[in-house]
Amino acid sequence: MKLKELLKELNVLACTADPEADITGISYDSRITQKGDMFVAVRGFETDGHKYIPKAVEKGASVVLCEDVPTVDVPYVQIESCRKGLALASKAFFGAPASRMKIIGITGTNGKTTTSYLIKHLLEETLGAKVGLIGTNGNMIGEKFIHSERTTPESYELQKLFKEMADEGCTHVVMEVSSHSLSLDRVAGITYEVGIFSNLTQDHLDFHGTMENYADAKAILFRNCTVGCVNADDGWTEYITRDASCRLMTFSADKSDASLFADNIVLSADGVKFTARYGAECAEASLAIPGMFSVHNALGVIAAGLALGISLKECTEALSSAAGVRGRAERVPTDGDYSIIIDYSHTPDALENILQTLRPITKGRLIALFGCGGDRDRLKRPIMGRIASENSDICVVTSDNPRTEDPDAIISEILPGISDKAETVVICDRIEAIHWTIDNALPGDVILLAGKGHEDYQVIGHEKIHMDEREIVDDYLRDRKNR
């Protein structure tokens, strides 16, 4: 591809490279740069890509996209932001593949993954569509699963994935759009057919600093979509949509003047039921995932379907046949009259939601096992402790992806928030903690294993160690039976 084609959406400040030069690839990691590549010098949090320009040139890079003029002799193109430049150049390199499909983007603190799977199911059931999915649990092309490291991939990998999806016949893509990806321009250059806002609660303040900055990142989505489906019951919705350039459709479980309204809500251990009202139309809706948050997730899904031209009745019928999502209020088998639920709830709001959902269906004691991630927002740690202890009978504080922090130090920042409403047990080793909950379970108890959800690993230092809570439970129950 000619260099000029890669640069057509970029604001070039200076250029010493030949616009007619042939570029055979794009790289932003000098270790994998190949001959004929355009190397993009992206500034990161731990290092600066400009430092690796000489290495990239050694590896054969023919052109450098940079913010600062290189210190070595190499043709270069200078721009203001290499992050945005990488996204737009990658889009051009792969032939703008997202434009060949309808993209549905979901942003918010909680509910993104569940919503994405439900929308994929909705599109498959109602349109017979082949759907791509991009998100926390992994990526999918139809039924083919592809492991992922991030909720939203880096822009080059994202555009490459879009091309693979389009080439394999996907007509729609449902993707989780994280605040990091919006802030860091990983999704620059994408136009969404539908954007969905679920909610905003405290998370990622280690990166954004303030809730306002966090909300500002989410707001970017609604300046790049055709229709925005937003939760009218969330206090941040008005702030996030204040500069929206799209048509807005509101959904609510509380405000009857919303575009889409849930009435006659019934919550049970088996899921939720409600009447969906859209203008003069109404239809009975159900979703086999318990909790009030499931009502809002379902409304977001229905709103997206309506925005895509699917009828209200078709939307609600598709929802009723949807299954649960791995790591979201997921039940695992036990050997007695007690229950174990695995849930990804790793934010204060998500933890409170799942505990309040489980309380009415708990005949005995509610046991909450949780921890807080290392190298992440420290302000939420005592808040998580307060929520866990105020909404459970036994609170088991343990480890959850300590990364480069001392697990005991993380726990010491959780404990000041613990109230005396629950019995508190501290077991730093998460596997031992899970074993303890099983050994101490009584008939009617519900054990919540919070924080890991779909994850099958524990991050200690910079290493991912295999740890799947389903396997831990199953192995321990088998061993206990054979004792």
SETIDO-199332 format. One line per field, with one value per residue (C-alpha): x, y, z. Coordinates in nm, 2 decimals. Layout:
N
px <- c(X | ...)
py <- c(Y | ...)
pz <- c(Z | ...)
END
This chain:
483
px <- c(0.00 | 0.12 | 0.22 | -0.01 | -0.31 | -0.21 | -0.19 | -0.51 | -0.70 | -0.40 | -0.31 | 0.06 | 0.28 | 0.60 | 0.70 | 1.04 | 0.91 | 0.80 | 0.42 | 0.44 | 0.66 | 0.52 | 0.45 | 0.42 | 0.31 | 0.26 | 0.42 | 0.44 | 0.67 | 1.03 | 1.08 | 0.84 | 0.91 | 0.98 | 1.14 | 0.91 | 0.71 | 0.59 | 0.70 | 0.46 | 0.64 | 0.36 | 0.42 | 0.32 | 0.30 | 0.61 | 0.82 | 0.82 | 0.82 | 1.05 | 1.33 | 1.30 | 1.31 | 1.68 | 1.59 | 1.30 | 1.52 | 1.77 | 1.49 | 1.40 | 1.14 | 1.13 | 0.92 | 0.86 | 0.54 | 0.63 | 0.55 | 0.92 | 1.17 | 1.38 | 1.75 | 1.85 | 1.84 | 1.52 | 1.22 | 0.95 | 0.60 | 0.54 | 0.19 | 0.04 | -0.07 | 0.08 | -0.20 | -0.46 | -0.22 | -0.19 | -0.56 | -0.63 | -0.34 | -0.44 | -0.79 | -0.66 | -0.41 | -0.69 | -0.93 | -1.17 | -1.33 | -1.57 | -1.75 | -1.86 | -2.05 | -2.28 | -2.09 | -2.27 | -2.06 | -2.13 | -1.97 | -2.03 | -1.88 | -2.09 | -2.30 | -2.10 | -2.01 | -2.36 | -2.52 | -2.28 | -2.36 | -2.73 | -2.72 | -2.52 | -2.80 | -3.07 | -2.92 | -2.86 | -3.22 | -3.40 | -3.19 | -3.00 | -2.69 | -2.33 | -2.21 | -1.86 | -1.81 | -1.52 | -1.50 | -1.37 | -1.45 | -1.28 | -1.36 | -1.59 | -1.65 | -1.98 | -1.93 | -1.55 | -1.38 | -1.06 | -0.88 | -0.82 | -0.59 | -0.79 | -1.16 | -1.09 | -0.77 | -0.50 | -0.61 | -0.39 | -0.52 | -0.87 | -0.87 | -0.71 | -0.99 | -1.26 | -1.11 | -1.12 | -1.48 | -1.59 | -1.40 | -1.57 | -1.91 | -2.00 | -2.27 | -2.27 | -2.01 | -2.10 | -1.81 | -1.74 | -1.58 | -1.37 | -1.29 | -0.92 | -0.98 | -1.17 | -0.92 | -0.62 | -0.77 | -0.78 | -1.12 | -1.05 | -1.20 | -1.49 | -1.85 | -2.10 | -2.45 | -2.56 | -2.39 | -2.51 | -2.44 | -2.52 | -2.41 | -2.11 | -1.98 | -1.64 | -1.37 | -1.04 | -0.97 | -0.61 | -0.61 | -0.87 | -0.81 | -1.17 | -1.52 | -1.56 | -1.26 | -1.40 | -1.73 | -1.57 | -1.40 | -1.74 | -1.89 | -1.66 | -1.87 | -2.18 | -2.00 | -1.93 | -2.25 | -2.58 | -2.81 | -2.73 | -2.92 | -2.87 | -2.98 | -3.20 | -3.19 | -2.81 | -2.71 | -2.42 | -2.63 | -2.71 | -2.34 | -2.22 | -2.47 | -2.45 | -2.23 | -2.38 | -2.41 | -2.63 | -3.01 | -3.07 | -3.30 | -3.35 | -3.44 | -3.56 | -3.70 | -3.82 | -3.91 | -4.23 | -4.14 | -3.83 | -3.83 | -3.83 | -3.98 | -4.00 | -4.33 | -4.47 | -4.12 | -4.09 | -3.76 | -3.70 | -3.42 | -3.48 | -3.45 | -3.65 | -3.98 | -4.13 | -4.36 | -4.15 | -4.33 | -4.22 | -4.46 | -4.80 | -4.65 | -4.59 | -4.45 | -4.38 | -4.01 | -3.81 | -3.44 | -3.30 | -3.04 | -3.16 | -3.12 | -3.25 | -2.93 | -3.07 | -3.37 | -3.14 | -2.92 | -3.23 | -3.36 | -3.03 | -3.05 | -3.41 | -3.33 | -3.04 | -3.26 | -3.52 | -3.25 | -3.15 | -3.51 | -3.61 | -3.96 | -4.03 | -4.20 | -3.90 | -3.66 | -3.85 | -3.90 | -3.52 | -3.43 | -3.65 | -3.44 | -3.10 | -2.88 | -2.65 | -2.29 | -1.98 | -1.87 | -2.19 | -2.40 | -2.28 | -2.39 | -2.14 | -2.22 | -2.18 | -2.20 | -2.47 | -2.77 | -2.57 | -2.50 | -2.18 | -2.21 | -1.91 | -1.94 | -1.71 | -1.82 | -1.50 | -1.63 | -1.83 | -2.15 | -2.13 | -2.05 | -2.34 | -2.58 | -2.49 | -2.51 | -2.85 | -2.96 | -2.85 | -2.99 | -3.36 | -3.28 | -3.05 | -3.22 | -2.92 | -2.61 | -2.47 | -2.09 | -1.90 | -1.55 | -1.37 | -1.05 | -0.92 | -0.68 | -0.33 | -0.19 | -0.55 | -0.78 | -0.69 | -0.97 | -1.23 | -1.07 | -1.23 | -1.55 | -1.55 | -1.49 | -1.79 | -2.02 | -1.92 | -1.95 | -2.28 | -2.45 | -2.33 | -2.33 | -1.97 | -1.71 | -1.40 | -1.13 | -0.87 | -0.65 | -0.75 | -0.48 | -0.23 | 0.00 | 0.31 | 0.16 | 0.19 | -0.14 | -0.13 | -0.09 | -0.39 | -0.60 | -0.48 | -0.64 | -0.97 | -1.01 | -1.07 | -1.40 | -1.52 | -1.82 | -1.91 | -2.24 | -2.07 | -1.82 | -1.49 | -1.23 | -0.90 | -0.73 | -0.48 | -0.44 | -0.75 | -0.75 | -0.73 | -1.01 | -1.24 | -1.17 | -1.26 | -1.60 | -1.68 | -1.57 | -1.78 | -2.09 | -2.42 | -2.75 | -2.92 | -2.60 | -2.50 | -2.13 | -2.04 | -1.69 | -1.66 | -1.41 | -1.27 | -1.58 | -1.47 | -1.10 | -0.91 | -0.59 | -0.44 | -0.19 | 0.10 | 0.39 | 0.38 | 0.30 | -0.04 | -0.09 | -0.37 | -0.65 | -1.00 | -1.25 | -1.47 | -1.18 | -1.08 | -1.43 | -1.47 | -1.13 | -1.18 | -1.52 | -1.38 | -1.08 | -1.31 | -1.54 | -1.24 | -1.09)
py <- c(0.00 | 0.35 | 0.56 | 0.84 | 0.60 | 0.53 | 0.90 | 1.02 | 1.07 | 1.20 | 1.56 | 1.56 | 1.82 | 1.73 | 1.47 | 1.36 | 1.03 | 0.97 | 0.96 | 0.71 | 0.47 | 0.11 | 0.01 | -0.36 | -0.36 | -0.16 | -0.22 | -0.04 | -0.30 | -0.29 | -0.65 | -0.76 | -0.49 | -0.63 | -0.50 | -0.25 | -0.16 | 0.18 | 0.19 | 0.39 | 0.54 | 0.51 | 0.67 | 0.42 | 0.43 | 0.24 | 0.33 | 0.55 | 0.41 | 0.69 | 0.52 | 0.21 | 0.39 | 0.30 | -0.07 | -0.06 | 0.09 | -0.19 | -0.44 | -0.29 | -0.02 | 0.21 | 0.49 | 0.61 | 0.77 | 0.99 | 1.29 | 1.39 | 1.41 | 1.09 | 1.11 | 0.86 | 0.91 | 0.76 | 0.89 | 1.01 | 1.15 | 1.37 | 1.40 | 1.51 | 1.18 | 0.84 | 0.66 | 0.81 | 0.78 | 0.41 | 0.36 | 0.56 | 0.42 | 0.06 | 0.13 | 0.24 | -0.05 | -0.31 | -0.13 | 0.02 | -0.32 | -0.19 | 0.00 | -0.33 | -0.42 | -0.27 | -0.20 | -0.20 | -0.05 | -0.09 | 0.12 | 0.15 | 0.02 | -0.29 | -0.50 | -0.47 | -0.84 | -0.97 | -0.71 | -0.80 | -1.17 | -1.10 | -0.87 | -1.13 | -1.38 | -1.13 | -1.07 | -1.43 | -1.53 | -1.24 | -1.17 | -1.50 | -1.28 | -1.39 | -1.18 | -1.09 | -1.02 | -0.84 | -0.81 | -0.91 | -1.28 | -1.31 | -1.25 | -1.45 | -1.48 | -1.65 | -1.95 | -1.95 | -1.83 | -1.63 | -1.56 | -1.19 | -1.01 | -0.68 | -0.58 | -0.37 | -0.47 | -0.22 | -0.04 | -0.24 | -0.57 | -0.44 | -0.34 | -0.67 | -0.85 | -0.64 | -0.75 | -1.11 | -1.08 | -0.90 | -1.15 | -1.44 | -1.30 | -1.11 | -0.85 | -0.72 | -0.67 | -0.63 | -0.49 | -0.37 | -0.03 | 0.03 | 0.38 | 0.30 | 0.23 | 0.56 | 0.77 | 0.61 | 0.63 | 0.25 | 0.29 | 0.62 | 0.62 | 0.38 | 0.48 | 0.28 | 0.21 | 0.19 | 0.30 | 0.18 | 0.33 | 0.09 | 0.28 | 0.45 | 0.37 | 0.39 | 0.21 | 0.28 | 0.60 | 0.49 | 0.57 | 0.85 | 1.02 | 1.15 | 1.03 | 1.33 | 1.22 | 0.86 | 0.99 | 1.21 | 0.90 | 0.72 | 1.03 | 0.99 | 0.70 | 0.92 | 1.15 | 0.86 | 0.67 | 0.70 | 0.61 | 0.62 | 0.39 | 0.52 | 0.43 | 0.71 | 0.57 | 0.63 | 0.97 | 1.02 | 0.98 | 1.35 | 1.44 | 1.18 | 1.27 | 1.65 | 1.68 | 1.37 | 1.41 | 1.11 | 1.05 | 0.94 | 0.66 | 0.63 | 0.32 | 0.30 | 0.08 | 0.39 | 0.67 | 0.61 | 0.89 | 0.71 | 0.59 | 0.23 | 0.16 | -0.16 | -0.20 | -0.48 | -0.59 | -0.93 | -1.05 | -1.41 | -1.66 | -1.78 | -1.44 | -1.13 | -1.06 | -0.73 | -0.56 | -0.36 | -0.05 | 0.14 | 0.41 | 0.25 | -0.10 | -0.34 | -0.69 | -0.93 | -0.98 | -1.23 | -1.30 | -1.61 | -1.40 | -1.28 | -0.93 | -0.58 | -0.51 | -0.78 | -0.56 | -0.27 | -0.50 | -0.64 | -0.29 | -0.19 | -0.50 | -0.43 | -0.07 | -0.17 | -0.41 | -0.14 | 0.10 | -0.16 | -0.20 | -0.52 | -0.52 | -0.51 | -0.85 | -1.01 | -0.85 | -0.98 | -1.33 | -1.36 | -1.25 | -1.52 | -1.79 | -1.64 | -1.84 | -1.70 | -1.57 | -1.74 | -1.57 | -1.37 | -1.50 | -1.85 | -2.14 | -2.43 | -2.78 | -2.86 | -3.18 | -3.06 | -2.84 | -2.52 | -2.30 | -2.16 | -1.86 | -1.72 | -1.36 | -1.10 | -0.83 | -0.65 | -0.30 | -0.16 | -0.13 | -0.47 | -0.64 | -0.47 | -0.56 | -0.93 | -0.96 | -0.78 | -1.02 | -1.33 | -1.22 | -1.29 | -1.64 | -1.73 | -1.96 | -1.98 | -1.76 | -1.55 | -1.59 | -1.33 | -1.41 | -1.13 | -0.93 | -0.63 | -0.62 | -0.49 | -0.19 | -0.07 | 0.19 | 0.18 | 0.41 | 0.14 | -0.11 | 0.00 | 0.06 | -0.30 | -0.41 | -0.21 | -0.33 | -0.70 | -0.69 | -0.50 | -0.73 | -1.07 | -1.29 | -1.40 | -1.19 | -1.37 | -1.13 | -1.28 | -1.21 | -1.12 | -1.05 | -0.88 | -0.81 | -0.63 | -0.54 | -0.73 | -0.92 | -0.87 | -0.49 | -0.49 | -0.67 | -0.42 | -0.14 | -0.34 | -0.41 | -0.05 | -0.05 | -0.38 | -0.33 | -0.56 | -0.67 | -0.98 | -1.23 | -1.16 | -1.41 | -1.32 | -1.59 | -1.44 | -1.75 | -1.75 | -2.13 | -2.19 | -1.93 | -2.11 | -2.44 | -2.28 | -2.16 | -2.51 | -2.67 | -2.42 | -2.42 | -2.53 | -2.63 | -2.33 | -2.12 | -1.93 | -1.88 | -1.59 | -1.61 | -1.25 | -1.08 | -1.35 | -1.44 | -1.57 | -1.54 | -1.87 | -1.72 | -1.52 | -1.25 | -1.25 | -1.01 | -1.00 | -1.37 | -1.52 | -1.84 | -2.08 | -2.07 | -2.15 | -2.14 | -2.40 | -2.64 | -2.55 | -2.62 | -2.94 | -3.08 | -3.00 | -3.16 | -3.47 | -3.49 | -3.44 | -3.72 | -3.96 | -3.89)
pz <- c(0.00 | -0.08 | 0.22 | 0.11 | 0.15 | 0.51 | 0.58 | 0.42 | 0.75 | 0.95 | 1.02 | 0.90 | 1.06 | 0.87 | 0.62 | 0.48 | 0.34 | -0.02 | -0.03 | -0.31 | -0.10 | -0.08 | 0.28 | 0.34 | 0.70 | 1.02 | 1.35 | 1.69 | 1.86 | 1.73 | 1.83 | 1.56 | 1.30 | 0.95 | 0.64 | 0.46 | 0.77 | 0.88 | 1.25 | 1.48 | 1.78 | 2.04 | 2.38 | 2.65 | 3.03 | 3.09 | 2.79 | 2.48 | 2.13 | 2.01 | 2.20 | 1.98 | 1.64 | 1.59 | 1.66 | 1.42 | 1.15 | 1.21 | 1.16 | 0.83 | 0.89 | 0.59 | 0.74 | 1.09 | 1.22 | 1.51 | 1.73 | 1.78 | 1.49 | 1.50 | 1.61 | 1.34 | 0.96 | 0.85 | 0.64 | 0.88 | 0.91 | 1.21 | 1.36 | 1.69 | 1.83 | 1.74 | 1.92 | 1.70 | 1.40 | 1.46 | 1.47 | 1.15 | 0.96 | 1.06 | 0.95 | 0.61 | 0.59 | 0.63 | 0.40 | 0.66 | 0.73 | 1.00 | 0.73 | 0.58 | 0.89 | 1.15 | 1.47 | 1.80 | 2.09 | 2.46 | 2.73 | 3.10 | 3.42 | 3.46 | 3.23 | 2.91 | 2.87 | 2.95 | 2.72 | 2.43 | 2.45 | 2.46 | 2.16 | 1.97 | 2.05 | 1.96 | 1.61 | 1.54 | 1.65 | 1.47 | 1.16 | 1.12 | 1.11 | 1.15 | 1.44 | 1.56 | 1.93 | 2.10 | 2.47 | 2.82 | 2.79 | 2.45 | 2.09 | 1.86 | 1.49 | 1.47 | 1.69 | 1.66 | 1.99 | 1.99 | 2.32 | 2.40 | 2.65 | 2.67 | 2.67 | 2.36 | 2.16 | 2.05 | 1.73 | 1.49 | 1.63 | 1.64 | 1.27 | 1.18 | 1.37 | 1.19 | 0.86 | 0.96 | 1.07 | 0.75 | 0.53 | 0.71 | 0.65 | 0.96 | 0.90 | 1.26 | 1.53 | 1.90 | 2.10 | 2.45 | 2.43 | 2.74 | 2.88 | 2.82 | 2.45 | 2.42 | 2.60 | 2.42 | 2.07 | 2.02 | 1.86 | 1.67 | 1.32 | 1.40 | 1.35 | 1.55 | 1.42 | 1.78 | 2.11 | 2.45 | 2.79 | 3.08 | 3.39 | 3.56 | 3.90 | 4.06 | 3.88 | 3.69 | 3.89 | 3.90 | 3.53 | 3.49 | 3.82 | 3.87 | 3.79 | 3.56 | 3.35 | 3.35 | 3.23 | 2.96 | 2.82 | 2.80 | 2.63 | 2.33 | 2.21 | 2.17 | 1.94 | 1.70 | 1.66 | 1.48 | 1.77 | 2.14 | 2.37 | 2.72 | 3.07 | 3.20 | 3.55 | 3.58 | 3.74 | 3.49 | 3.17 | 3.13 | 3.18 | 2.93 | 2.66 | 2.69 | 2.38 | 2.20 | 1.82 | 1.77 | 1.81 | 2.17 | 2.28 | 2.66 | 2.86 | 3.21 | 3.49 | 3.68 | 3.44 | 3.23 | 2.99 | 2.87 | 2.51 | 2.64 | 2.98 | 3.20 | 3.38 | 3.61 | 3.70 | 3.88 | 4.03 | 4.12 | 4.17 | 3.81 | 3.65 | 3.57 | 3.40 | 3.30 | 3.05 | 2.79 | 2.67 | 2.36 | 2.26 | 2.21 | 2.19 | 2.47 | 2.50 | 2.78 | 2.84 | 3.04 | 3.10 | 3.29 | 3.48 | 3.82 | 3.96 | 3.90 | 3.69 | 3.45 | 3.38 | 3.28 | 3.07 | 2.90 | 2.83 | 2.67 | 2.45 | 2.34 | 2.28 | 2.05 | 1.87 | 1.81 | 1.69 | 1.43 | 1.31 | 1.49 | 1.63 | 2.00 | 2.00 | 1.82 | 2.07 | 2.37 | 2.22 | 2.15 | 2.51 | 2.66 | 2.49 | 2.59 | 2.82 | 3.09 | 3.04 | 3.18 | 3.50 | 3.54 | 3.82 | 3.72 | 3.93 | 3.97 | 4.10 | 4.46 | 4.67 | 4.91 | 4.99 | 4.94 | 4.63 | 4.48 | 4.25 | 4.04 | 3.94 | 3.79 | 4.03 | 4.10 | 4.14 | 4.44 | 4.25 | 4.09 | 4.42 | 4.59 | 4.30 | 4.31 | 4.69 | 4.69 | 4.42 | 4.61 | 4.95 | 4.88 | 4.74 | 5.03 | 5.28 | 5.51 | 5.53 | 5.25 | 5.23 | 5.02 | 4.91 | 4.74 | 4.70 | 4.51 | 4.22 | 4.26 | 4.06 | 4.03 | 4.19 | 4.57 | 4.67 | 4.61 | 4.85 | 5.18 | 4.99 | 4.87 | 5.22 | 5.35 | 5.08 | 5.13 | 5.51 | 5.51 | 5.26 | 5.37 | 5.68 | 5.64 | 5.46 | 5.34 | 5.23 | 5.00 | 4.70 | 4.35 | 4.08 | 4.32 | 4.02 | 4.15 | 4.49 | 4.82 | 4.86 | 5.24 | 5.18 | 4.95 | 5.22 | 5.48 | 5.27 | 5.24 | 5.61 | 5.74 | 5.55 | 5.70 | 5.93 | 6.22 | 6.05 | 5.92 | 6.05 | 5.88 | 5.78 | 5.62 | 5.41 | 5.16 | 4.95 | 4.73 | 4.68 | 5.05 | 5.10 | 4.85 | 5.03 | 5.36 | 5.23 | 5.11 | 5.44 | 5.64 | 5.42 | 5.58 | 5.42 | 5.26 | 5.24 | 4.92 | 4.86 | 4.62 | 4.46 | 4.35 | 4.12 | 3.89 | 3.69 | 3.35 | 3.43 | 3.46 | 3.60 | 3.88 | 3.80 | 4.04 | 3.96 | 3.58 | 3.55 | 3.48 | 3.67 | 3.58 | 3.83 | 3.73 | 4.02 | 3.86 | 3.86 | 4.21 | 4.34 | 4.14 | 4.24 | 4.60 | 4.62 | 4.44 | 4.68 | 4.98 | 4.87 | 4.84 | 5.18)
END
